[in-house]
């Protein structure tokens, strides 16, 4: 087995996929923040912000979809643990200069495993929901920049994408 495989927690000693046993890990507060961006035509962004989209309030529906997705991450990502999340927040930040919406998702719990996948899933599904709700007027929208911004708690310590200290 390679040195890389030895460091992967979702791979056992023989190289097979496994769900990590978190039973002996300490219960700590864990927070993760992820982002994604959906870029569109200026008229599409105007339609969303005006509340005139035929399917309804695009940002409200995307926020709910992101929250629901975080809660179901273990059903979507094969080796994720089902978690009792204490908080999921999804914030949308329209950017008129780039004709885009930045989606920022935060997931939090006190538990034995991190919530990075829940935050990433929330940001991804919120972007997908925005696409779905206005695709009839703009099929050329682009979803990009889905990434972990920061995480805190747990054995691996804190992480910030910009290299600073996590909150």
Protein Blocks (a to p, Z undefined) as FASTA:
>chain_A
ZZklmmpmkbcfkopacdddfklpccddddddddddddddfklmmmmmnopafnbpfklm
mmmmmmmmmmmmmmmmmkbccdddfbdcddddddfklopaddddddddddfbdcklmmmm
mmmmmmmmmmmmmmmmomkbccehiacfbdcedjkopadfklpacZZ
